Amino acid sequence: MSALLHGKFFIALILMFLGLSAHAEMNNEIKQLQLEWAKIKYTLDKKKHEPALEKLAEQATRLRENQPDNADAYLWEGIIYSTYAGAIGTLRALEAVTHSRDALEQSIAIDSTASNSAAYTFLGALYFLVPEWPIAFGDLDLAKENLDKAIEMTPDDIDVNFFYGDFLKKLRKFKQAESMYLKALDAPARPGRAVADEGRRKETKERLKKVRY
């Protein structure tokens, strides 16, 4: 009996390992969304952002509909819709940011660790970037809660340090914001994400100038 139980336990460990490994690997379709998002955000003329991101957002939704159990699919749908909302930049963006929030929350519900817990990072950013009630759902407490979770899970990630810096800057805690921006600049390069890393570092350097002077 003991040997049988040990055998079952060993098999369960193998299955758990295989399941986690398969889940952790982002598929090529989502990687392509990721690359296209970075290309639009960091290399395309800003005047062309809105139509390009609208098209990419629709593509992200179709992909997510085909992969309803994939946390990364929801994550990138959420990231793309939040960027699209920023490109709209008016009250018309409310539908897009709400769509983004819902997708990011669903990503967390499926797997909060997907893509280095990025859903917490971008959800936290949404909560401090959008207006508060009654216009939208902005909430500084929820922003801090989500960013704290992200920084705890991935303390060296470039995005979470960048957005935490932005959050502190919004609170006018400039010295603390500077510290987070410096951590973002020291973050390790992400494989396959050279365009995004270069763009984020450029944004971070621009933010540093604003908190230092």
TITIKOL-547278 format. One record per residue (C-alpha): residue in one letter; x, y, z. Coordinates in steps of 0.5 Angstrom, whole numbers, padded with zeros to 4 digits, always signed. Example, Ala and Ser with C-alpha at 12.3 -4.5 7.8 and 13.67 -1.06 7.14 Angstrom:
# TITIKOL-547278
A+0025-0009+0016S+0027-0002+0014
END
This chain:
# TITIKOL-547278
M+0000+0000+0000S+0006+0005+0002A+0009+0003-0005L+0003+0005-0009L+0002+0011-0005H+0009+0013-0006G+0008+0012-0014K+0001+0016-0014F+0005+0022-0011F+0011+0021-0016I+0006+0021-0022A+0002+0027-0019L+0008+0031-0018I+0010+0029-0025L+0003+0031-0028M+0004+0038-0024F+0011+0039-0027L+0008+0038-0034G+0002+0042-0033L+0006+0048-0030S+0011+0048-0035A+0006+0047-0041H+0002+0053-0038A+0008+0057-0037E+0010+0057-0044M+0007+0063-0048N+0005+0060-0055N+0007+0064-0061E+0001+0067-0063I+0001+0071-0056K+0008+0072-0057Q+0007+0075-0064L+0001+0080-0061Q+0007+0082-0056L+0012+0084-0061E+0006+0088-0065W+0004+0091-0059A+0012+0094-0058K+0012+0095-0065I+0006+0100-0065K+0008+0103-0058Y+0015+0104-0059T+0016+0105-0067L+0010+0107-0070D+0008+0115-0071K+0003+0117-0065K-0002+0119-0070K-0002+0112-0073H-0003+0109-0066E-0011+0109-0065P-0013+0105-0071A-0007+0101-0071L-0008+0099-0064E-0016+0098-0065K-0014+0093-0070L-0009+0089-0065A-0014+0090-0060E-0020+0086-0064Q-0014+0081-0066A-0013+0080-0059T-0020+0079-0057R-0021+0074-0063L-0015+0070-0060R-0017+0070-0053E-0024+0067-0055N-0020+0061-0058Q-0016+0060-0052P-0021+0062-0046D-0017+0058-0041N-0010+0062-0043A-0008+0067-0038D-0003+0070-0042A-0009+0071-0048Y-0013+0075-0043L-0007+0079-0040W-0005+0081-0047E-0012+0083-0049G-0012+0087-0043I-0005+0090-0044I-0007+0092-0051Y-0014+0095-0049S-0011+0099-0044T-0006+0102-0049Y-0011+0103-0054A-0015+0107-0049G-0009+0111-0048A-0009+0113-0055I-0016+0115-0055G-0015+0119-0050T-0022+0122-0049L-0028+0119-0045R-0029+0115-0051A-0023+0111-0048L-0028+0108-0042E-0030+0102-0045A-0023+0100-0047V-0020+0101-0040T-0026+0097-0037H-0025+0092-0042S-0018+0092-0040R-0019+0091-0033D-0024+0085-0034A-0019+0082-0038L-0013+0083-0033E-0018+0081-0027Q-0019+0074-0031S-0012+0073-0033I-0011+0073-0025A-0016+0069-0024I-0014+0063-0028D-0006+0064-0027S-0004+0070-0023T+0004+0068-0024A+0003+0068-0032S+0008+0072-0035N+0012+0074-0029S+0005+0076-0025A+0005+0082-0031A-0003+0082-0030Y-0002+0085-0023T+0003+0091-0026F-0002+0093-0031L-0008+0092-0027G-0005+0097-0022A-0003+0102-0027L-0010+0102-0029Y-0013+0104-0022F-0008+0110-0022L-0009+0112-0029V-0016+0112-0030P-0021+0118-0027E-0024+0116-0020W-0032+0115-0019P-0036+0117-0022I-0033+0118-0028A-0029+0111-0028F-0026+0106-0023G-0020+0109-0021D-0018+0107-0014L-0011+0109-0011D-0012+0104-0006L-0013+0098-0011A-0007+0101-0015K-0002+0100-0009E-0005+0093-0007N-0004+0091-0014L+0003+0094-0015D+0005+0091-0008K+0003+0084-0011A+0007+0085-0017I+0013+0088-0014E+0013+0082-0009M+0013+0077-0014T+0018+0080-0019P+0022+0085-0016D+0027+0086-0021D+0022+0087-0027I+0022+0093-0031D+0015+0094-0032V+0013+0094-0025N+0019+0098-0023F+0017+0103-0028F+0009+0103-0026Y+0011+0104-0019G+0015+0110-0020D+0009+0113-0024F+0005+0111-0018L+0009+0115-0013K+0010+0120-0018K+0003+0121-0018L+0003+0122-0010R+0009+0127-0011K+0013+0122-0007F+0019+0124-0012K+0025+0121-0008Q+0022+0114-0008A+0019+0115-0015E+0027+0116-0017S+0029+0110-0013M+0024+0106-0017Y+0026+0109-0024L+0033+0107-0023K+0031+0100-0021A+0027+0100-0028L+0033+0102-0031D+0038+0096-0028A+0032+0091-0030P+0035+0085-0033A+0034+0085-0041R+0028+0080-0043P+0029+0075-0048G+0025+0077-0055R+0023+0083-0052A+0029+0088-0054V+0024+0093-0057A+0020+0094-0051D+0026+0094-0047E+0029+0100-0051G+0022+0103-0051R+0021+0102-0043R+0028+0105-0042K+0027+0111-0046E+0020+0112-0042T+0024+0111-0035K+0029+0116-0037E+0024+0121-0039R+0021+0120-0032L+0027+0121-0028K+0028+0128-0031K+0021+0130-0029V+0022+0128-0022R+0029+0130-0021Y+0028+0137-0023
END
